[in-house]
Amino acid sequence: MPGEPILIVDDTPVNLKLTRIILVNEGYKVLTAASAEEALELLRGFHPDLVLADIQLPGIDGLELTRRIKQDENTRDITVVALTAFASKGDEQKAIDAGCDGYITKPIDTRSLGARIRALLDRRAESRAGPAPPASPDPAHPDGVAAIPPAELRALRRRFLDEGQERARQWLLDLEGQFNANEAARVVHQWIGAGGLLGYTALSRLAREVESILLERPLDQTQLRESLTDLAMAFSNPREARDRVVPESIVQALSGKRIALVGFPVNEAQRLLVTLERAEAGVIFFAPADRPIVETVQECHAIVVHVRPETAACAWLDSSSEISGRRPLVLAGSREHLLALDPAVQSMATEFLMDSWEPEEALVRLCHAVSARPMAAAPSTGASHAPAGRTTVLLADDDPTVLTLVRAAIRNFGMECYTAADGRSALESVRRIRPNLAVLDVNMPGMDGYEVLAAIRAEEIPVRVLMLTVRQQENDVIRGFSLGADDYVVKPFSPMELMARLKRLLLR
């Protein structure tokens, strides 16, 4: 029935005000509290049908507030909905374990918030055995409250933008001296919700990217400076608060696809979630201990497993399991952990995301993964071997040191290695030798690596090509793949990483 009482608990004033306005306009009676302590005090004389509580509250957090509500016989029948800026599978389970009846992720979709609250209240009404306790009137907000006046809304937006711009610029200055990452993360977390409610959804996404960087340890100051600069510019001109344009080819490949993320730490999961949202892809989160079910796996278009000691033996990486080979597998993690995997598991991977991957790299590799056929596992022999026959590799780089070290690594793995010191020599060698693999440095005198690659593909020479580059920007990555590169490695790299990628190319 319309007019049910609701209590909103959030420590951000603009979130409180705007969420209240949305729900009042839907016909609900709404009280607000800026802390869990204030909410508990209000609940002594106010019995709402639903509590909408932010998880990250100062003092008593939203989860502890939920526990106290559910443990009190006078309030345990109240529906509690968690409100947070990020929803990983682990976070959702924590909310459920605390007693939450629902879960809403920031930034809030103002168009659907009323409908979601309505559905939760209807479900509550259906599940109750007896009549609901009489709703307490809302003394602070009587019926008939009108929508926020346009002038007041403009003032809220102006204050939000001005304060955000000032804070972001000050943090950029503080990076040179004393910078409090925890305090910055708290403020940015508030911007995620406020930006969405005020209509700045792209700005809200930028804030979420900054929050994920602030929560990482050690703090990547270079990446933080770049993201804070983008955020400061977005606050100064919200029309510029747009997501970076993702190439149409990647959007077409990933849009509507469901990607399973397994065993990711919260910060990296959030970072990858934001990245995939830019390409309109969906995400499903799994803990390493979750048993993969064939029906669930079939709903996904790719599986990304974060590899570390505690996940290396999980069922998702079992080459003999019934899900093996059903969907493209991407292995993410540090070089050390990925290269320590059993060769049979390595051979299952369609792509790798190593170390501090960039969002652009993740999109390109996931694009390739969902477009590729899943790989069957190779039999485990306890040692790495090249395919039958003498594998030939052409290595092209104008740096004599790189040529010497990489050639030695390739030969140590039982492959024949030819070298070239410039692009024209590399192309001539490919034409003459017809190697199985070509490793091309991007920056070479004469013809660069891209030009050599383009010529190889134009002449339809059947060779797998891996690019070596010091550049990891989106345009450089996409240019290489669009010309027909099969993979790339960013300098500096370890010989072991290069060999792992070359062996994977041979298995394609």
N, C-alpha and C positions, 0 to 999 in steps of 0.2 A: 504494500500500500504506500502511496506517496506520503512524504512528510516525515519519514523516519529520522530519528536523531543520529548524528554522526559526530565523532570526535576526531579531529586531525591533530597529529603530533609531529611537529617539525621545528628545527631550531633556526630555519631560514625565514625571516619575516615575509619576503616576497612570495616564497612558496606557500606559506600559510594563507596569505591574503588571496592569492589567485586560485588556489585549490578550493578554498572556501567559497569564492565567488562562483566557480564552475558548479559546485554541488548545490549551492543555494538556488542558482538558476534552474537546476534540475528538480527543485521542489523539496530538498532536504532541509532539516533543521541542523545547523552546524555550530559546534563550539571548537575552539582551537586552543592548543597548548604548545609552548615553546620548549618544553622539556618533559622527560618522563615523570619527574617529580611533580611538576604542575599537573600533568595528566592524572596521576594517581590521586592527587588532592581533589580534582574535579569529579573523579569517579565516585567519591564518597556521597555526592548528592545528585549526580547526573548519570543516568543509565542509558547510554546510547545503544543502538542496535549494531553499530559498527565502529571500530577504531581503525583509522588509517595512520600508521606510524612509520616514520623514517627509521631505518635500522641504525644509522650512524648519528646518535644523539650524544651530547655532552653528558657526563655523569653516568646515570643509568642508561644503557643503550636500548634500542627498540626490541631486541630479543629478550632482554631481562624484563622489560616492561610487559611483554607478552606473557612470559612465564608467571609473573605476579597476577596478571589479570585472570589467567586460566587456573591459578591455584586458589583464588578467592571464590568461595561458593556464591557470593553475591554478584560476581561479574563474569564467571566462567562461561556463561551462555552468550557473551558478546562475541561477535565475529571480528577477528583481528586480521588486518591485511598489512603485510610488510611492504614498505616503500623504499626502494634502494636504487642506486645508480648503476648497479651491475648484477646480472643474474647468471652466475655459473651454477652448474649442477650442485656443487658443494654448498654454495650459499643458500640455494633454495632448500636443500635438505636441512640446513641449520635452522632456517625459519620454520619449517614444518615440525622439526623436533622440539622447537620452543613452544609450539602450539598455534602457529599462525594458520589461518584458514585460507589465505590467498597471498598472492605475490604480484606486485606491480613494479615495473622497471622504469627508472628515469632515463631520458626525459619523458615526462608523461604526455601521452597523446590526448590532448584536450578534447578531441572530437569523440573519443571512445571512452573516456574516463567514466562518464555518467552511466553508460551502458554496462560497463564492467562492474561498477558498484551495484547497479540494479540486479545483475545476474547473481552476485554474491548474496545480496539480501533476499532474493527470491529463493535461493538454495537454502538459506538459513530458515526461512519461513516454512519450507517444505519439510525440513528435518526436525522441526520442533514438535514435541508431542502435545504441548499445551499452549494456551494463549500467551502471547508475549506480554511482559510486564509493561505497564503503562509508560508511555514515552514522557520523559520530563521535558517541560518547556525549555526553550533556549532563552535564558534571560538576557543574554548579550546581543542576540541576533533574532529579533522577532520575525514572524512571517512577513512576506511581501518585500524583502530586501531586493532592491533593483540591482541590475548589473553595474559594474564599476563604471563611473563616468569616464568618457573618453579622455578628458583632461587629466584625470588621476592616473589612468593607464599610461598615458604619454609620459607623465612625471615618473612613474615607476620604471618605465623603460629607460628614460634618460638617466635616472640615478644609477640603474644597473650598469649601463654602458660606461658612464663616467667613472664609477668606482672600479669597474673591471679594468678599464684602460689604465687607470692610475696604479692599481695593484700590479698588473702585469709588467708595466714599465719599471716600477720600483724593484720587482723581483729580478729583472734583467740587470739592474745596477747592483743588486745585492749578490748576484752570482760571483762578482769579483771579490767579495768579502764574506760577511756573515749571512748565510742563507738558511732559513728554517724550512726544510722540505716538508716536514710533518704539518706545520701550520699552513703552508701553501697548499698541500693536498686537501686539508680540511676545507679551505675556502673554495678551491676549484671544485670539490665535490658538491658544494652548494650551488655553484654556477651551472652544473649539469642540469639540475632540476629547474632552477629559475630560468635559465635560457630557454628550455623547452616550453615552459608555461607562458613566457612572454612572447613566444613566436619565433625565437632565434634558434631553430633546431640545428642548423649547421654549426653555429657558434657553440651550442651545447655539445656537439660531437667533438669539436676541437678541444673543449674543456676536458672531455673524457680521455682524449689522447694524452693531454698534459698530465692528468691524474695518474694514468698508467705508468708514465715515465717517472713521476715523483715517487711512486711506491716501489720502484725497482732499486735494488742495492747490488753493487755500488751505483750511485747516481751517475747517469750519463749526461754530463753537463753540456756537451756539444749538441746532443739531440734535444735536451731540455731548452737550450737557448733558441734553437731553431723553432721549436713548437711554441714557446712563449712569445717569440716575435710574431708568429702567425696569429696567435691569440690576441696580442695587443693590437695588431692591425685590424682584426675582426671587430674588436670592441670600438676602435676609432671610427670604423665605417662598417656597420653590420651588413651592408649590401655585399661587402667583400667576404663575409663569413660563409663562404661556400666550400664544400669539400673539394679537394683537388680532383681535377677531371681524370676519370679512369678511361683509358682508351676503349672505344666501342667494341673492339674485338674481344677484350677481356670481359666486359659486361655481358656480351652475348654468350660467352662461354660459361660464365659463373652465375648469371642471373637466374634465380629460382632454384639453384642447386642447394642441396643440404650437405653440409660438411660436418663429419663427426670429429670432435676434438677429444682426445683421450689422454688423461693424466697431466694436463697442463697446470702449472702453477697459476694462481689467480691473476697475477699481473700480466703474464704472457698470454693467458687466455683472453683477457680483456683487450690487449693490444691486437690480437688476431681477430677478435670479434669486430672491433672497429674497422679493421682493414677489410674484412669480408663484407661488412655492411655497405662500404663504398661501391662494391661490385654487385650489390643487391642479392648476395648469397645468404642462406640461412645456416645456423649453427646448432648442433646438438652436443651437449657436454656429457662426458662419461668419466667416471673415476677408474683408475687402473684395475681396481678389484671387481668392477662390473663385468659380469660374464657376457661376452658378445653373443647376441641372439641373431640367427640367420635372418629372421623377418625384419628385425631392426636395422641390420646392416644393409639389407636390400633397399631400405628407404633412403639410404645415403648415397651420394655420388662419389665421395672420397672419404678416406679415414686418415686423420693426422694424429700420430702418436708421439708424445713427448718422451724421449728416451733418456733415462737416468738410471742409476743402480736399482732403485725401488720399482721401476716399471719394466726393466729389461726382460724379466721373466713372466710378464703378464700374458694372459690368454690371447690378447690382441696381436701379439708377436709370435704366436705359436704356429710354426710353418705346417704343422700337421692338423691344425684345427679345421673345422668344417667351413669357417668363413675365409680361410686363406685363399687369396686369388679372386674372391668374389667382387671386390671393389679396389680401385687404385689406392695404394698405401703410400703415405708421405711420412718420413721419419724426421723428427725435429729434435734439436738438442745440440750439445757441444760436440766438437770434432772428436774429443777423447772418448766420449760415451758412444757415439755413432760408430766409430772405427773399431771399438771393442766388441761390437755385436758379432754373433756367429755369422759367418758368410752366408749361410742359408737364409738368415733373417735379412741381411743386407740385400740379398738378391730379390727379396719380395718387394722392395721399395721401388716405386715409380719415380719418386723425387725425394730430395733431401732439403731441409732447411737447417743450415748449420750456424751455430754461434749467434751473434747479434744480427739476425736477419733484418732486412729492411722491408717495410710494407710493400714496396714495389716488387721486390724479389718474391715475396710470399704470393702475391697475386699472379705473377707470371708462372711460378712453379705449380701453383694449384690449378691454374688454367691448363697447363700441360697435363697435369695429373688427371683431371676429369675428362680430358680429351683422349687419354691413352687407354689402352687395354690393360687390365690388371695383370701383374706378373705372377706366374707360378713360382713356388719356392724351388731353389736349386737344392740338390741333395747335399747334406752337410758332410764334409770330409775331414773337418778340423784344420784344413789349410786352404789357402787361396790359390787357384790355378786359372790361367788364361784358357779360353776355349781351345778345342783341339786344333792343331796346326799352328804354324808360326804366325803370330799376330804382328802386323807391321804398323808402326806409328810414325807420322811425320810431326816433328816439333819445330815450330817457327817462332823465333823471338830474336830481337836485335841485341839482347843483353847476354854476353858470353857466359856470365855466371849462371844465369837461369838455364841456358842451354846445357851447361856442364852438369849441374845438379839434377835437373829433371831427366836428362838423358840417362844418367846413372840409375835413377830410381826406376825408370821404365825398363831398362835392361835387367835390373835386379829381379824384376817380376817376370822375366822370361820372354819379353817382347823385343822385337827388332825395332830399333829407333834410328830414323834419319833426321837430319837437322837442316834448317835454313835460317839465314840471318836477316832476310828481308822478304817482303811480300811477293815480289816477282819470282824469286827463287823458290818460294814455297809453292806457288801455283804451278811452276814448271815441274817440281818434284811430285806433286799430286798427280799431274797428268801422266808422268812417266812411271811412277812406282805403283799407283793405285793402292794406297795404304788402306787398312781397315779403319784407322782413326787418324784425325788430324787435330793437332793442338795449335791454335793460332793466337798469337798476341795481337791485341787490337791496335796498339801503337807501334807500327813498323815503318821504316823509311820506304819510299817508293809507293807501293800499294799497301794500304793499311789492311788490318785483318778483316774488316767488313767488306772491302773490295775483293779480297781473295775469296771470301765466303760466297759473295754474290756470283763470282765467276764460276766457282765449283758447282753451285746449284744451277746456273744457267747452262752449263755443259753437261748437267745430269750425271756427274761423276759419283758413283755410289760410295760415299765415305761419311762416317760419323764425324761431326765437327764440334770440338769444345773450344770455347773462346777464353783467353786469359786477359783480364782487364783490371786496371786499378780503379775503374769507375763503376759505381753501383746505382747510378741515377736511373729513374724510370725510363727515360727516353733511350738511354744507352742499352739497357737490358732489353727493352721491347724491340729496338732496332735489330739487335743481334738475332733474336728469335724470329722476327718477321722475315729476315733474310734466309732463315733456314738453319740456324745453329741448333744443335741438339742439347747443349748444356753450356755453362760457363762457370769459371772459378775466379774469384776476386783476389787479387794480390794484396797483401802477402798471403801465401797459402802453404800448407805442409805437403810434402810429396805423398804422404799417406792419403790425404784427402783427394789429391789429384788421381791417384791410382784407384781409389774407391769409385770415383765418378767414371773413370775410363772403363773399369770392369763392368759397371752398371750399363754403360752404353753398349758394350759388347753383347749383353744379355737381351737387349731390346729386339 
